[in-house]
Amino acid sequence: MRGCADAGLAARIVASYLTPHTGAAQTEENLMTLTQQPIPNGVDTTTLFATIDAVKQAPEMAKFQFRATNRWIIGTHSESTIHGFHGALQEMVHERPFNLTSDHPAVLVGQDRGPTPVEYLLHAIAACLTAGIANIAAARGVNLTEVESSVEGDIDILGILGLSDDVRNGYQSITVGIRLRGDDPEKLRGVVEQSRRRSAVYDVLTNGVPVTIAVDAG
């Protein structure tokens, strides 16, 4: 039962942004039509549309908190573990812990045991947009046969090295290229635009988010 419950709860958090904002009446009509026909892309649309109603009735279920712990190994090498999170009014865990290794390449004084932290950001924006594309296409009845993306981030390390106060530490720009195949090109472009509008990672990267650092130094 836990596995089925987890699948339903996971769907609840993504469901609210999958349909275009065309008004309540139009949305309900779209949902009724879509639930009566099979949807591609491996998306459980029955759960998806039921989830929208569940969150409408209990908005507090949409409050999630994701977590990660990190352990320094040596030099610039560290490992993060992602397992537990809070969502849909309860504590939950992934089916297994996920370990993410990070390091710097030799040219940046590391041993190249994993991607750099800023490269994980590139993965995050690509993965977030791709997940949104798959779900939104399913919700709209748009067929997908192929989705690929490439992400480039331009950074000037003068800031990181403390050699210039006029250069920011992070990326100066990020460029995402997305290639889709399947349905009508205009429908595919509409799916990408909706994914961008509802992407959590895109929102964080473009609008920022307050970050608090609490230090426990023994």
N, C-alpha and C positions, 0 to 999 in steps of 0.2 A: 504493500500500500504506500510505503514511503516514496518509492520510486515514482509511482503515478502522481502522488501529491506534489512532489518536487517538480515534475514536468509541468503540471498545471500552474504552479506558483511562478515558475520561471517565465511562462508565457504571459502572465499577468503584467509583469513590469514592462514588456515590450509592446504589448498589444495596443496601448493607448495612442501610440504615434503611427500606427501602420496605415490608417486611412486618411485620405486628404480631408482638410477641413472645409466641407461644402455645406455645412448646416446639419442640424440634428435629423431632420426629416430625410434628407438625401443620404446621410450616413446610415440610418436604419434601413433604408431601402437597399443600399449597396450591400449591407451585411446579410440581409435576408436572401438576396440574389446569390451572393458568393458562397454562402453556406450550403446551397443546394447543388453545387457543382464541384467536381474535383479540382484541386489547385495544385500546380506543380511545385517544384523546388524543395520537396521534402518538408514542407511546413504543415503542421497539424492545425489547419484553419478552424476546425470545429472547436478546439480548445481556445484558439486565438480569439474568435469572436465571442465565445462565452466569457472569456476573460475581460473583454471590454465592458460588458454589462456588470461583471463582478466588481471591477474597480470603480465604476460609476456609482454603485450602491455603497461601496466602502472605500473611499479614497485613501484612508490611512494604510491600506494594504500596499500602496505604491511606494511606501517609504523603505528604502534599502540602504544598507551600509556594507560596502565591500572592504576587505582588509588584506594586508600583506605584512609579513615579518621579514626582516633582512638580517643576515649574519655576515660580518666581515671575515674573510678567509686570510688573505695576505695581499699586500700591495693595493692595487685597484680592483682586485678580485673579490666579489661578494656573491651571496646567493639568497634569493628571496623565496619564501614559501607562501603559497596562496591556498587556503583550505576553507576556513569557516567564514560565514557572512550572515548578516541579518536581513530578512526580507519577509513580506507578507505576514507581519506580526509575530515572527518566530525566528529562533536561531536555526541555521541550516549549515550544511557542509557540501562541498563538491563530492562527487563519487570517489575521488582520491586527491591527495595533496598534489599540487603542481609546483615544481621547483624551477626557478628561472635564474640562470647564471649570467652574471654581467662582469665585464672587464674592460680594459682599454687595449688597443693594439700597441705593438712595440713602439711605434712612432710617437705615441702619447704615453709613454712610460708604463705600459702594462705588459702582460704576458699573453694577451689575445685568447683568453679562455672562454670568452663569450662576447656577445654584442655589447656595445656601449649603451648606457642608459638612454641617451638621446636616440639611438637606433630603435630601441623598444617603442619610443613614441611614434616612429614611422610605422611600425607594425600595428600599433594601437589604432591609429587613424584609418589605416587600410582595412583592418579587420572589422572595425566598427561600421564603416561605410558599406562593406561587403555584406555583413549580417543584415543591415538595414535594407539593402537592395533585395536580398533574397526574401525577406519577410514582406516588404511592401509590395514587391511584384506578385507574391502569392495572394496578398489581400486584394489586389486590384485585378487579378486574373491575367497578369502579364506573364507570358512564357519566357523562361531563361534557358539558354543552352550553354552559355559561357560567360564568365565574369572574371576579368583579370585586372590587376591594378599595379602601378608602379609609383613609388613615392620618393621624392628627393627633398632633402633638407639642407639648406645652405647655412653654414655657421662660420663665424670668424673667431678663432680661439685667442685673439688678442685680449678679449674680455676675460675669458676663463683664466688666462695666465697672469692677469693683473697688469698688463702692459698698456692698457688704454681704458680710461673711464668713459670714453665716448662710444665704445663698442659693447653691445649687450652680451650677456653670457650665453643666452640661448639662441635658437634658430632665428635667423633674420627673415627667412621665408621658407615655406613648405609648398611643394607642388605635387598634386596628385593627378595621375593619369588613369582613367578607367576605361576599359574596353569591354563592351557588352555585345552579345549576340543572342538572337532569339526572336523577339517580337518586332513590331513596328518601331523604327528608330525614335520617333517622337514619344512613344509610350515609354521606351527605355530611358530616354533623357528625363522624362517626368519622374520616373522611379528614382533615378539618381538624385535629382533635385530634392525630392521628399526625404530621401535618406540623409542628405546633407542637412536639411532643416531640422531633422530629428536626431541627429547623431550626438551622443553624449560627449564623445572625444573631440569632435569638431567644436562643440560648444566650449569645452574646457580650454582648448588651444586658442580659440579666437576671442573668447570673452574673459578668460582668466578665472581663477577661483581662489578665495582666501586660503592661505596655507599657514598653519600654526605649527611651530617646532617646539616641543617640550623636551628639555634636557635633564637627564638624571646622571650626574657625574659623581662617581664615588671617589 
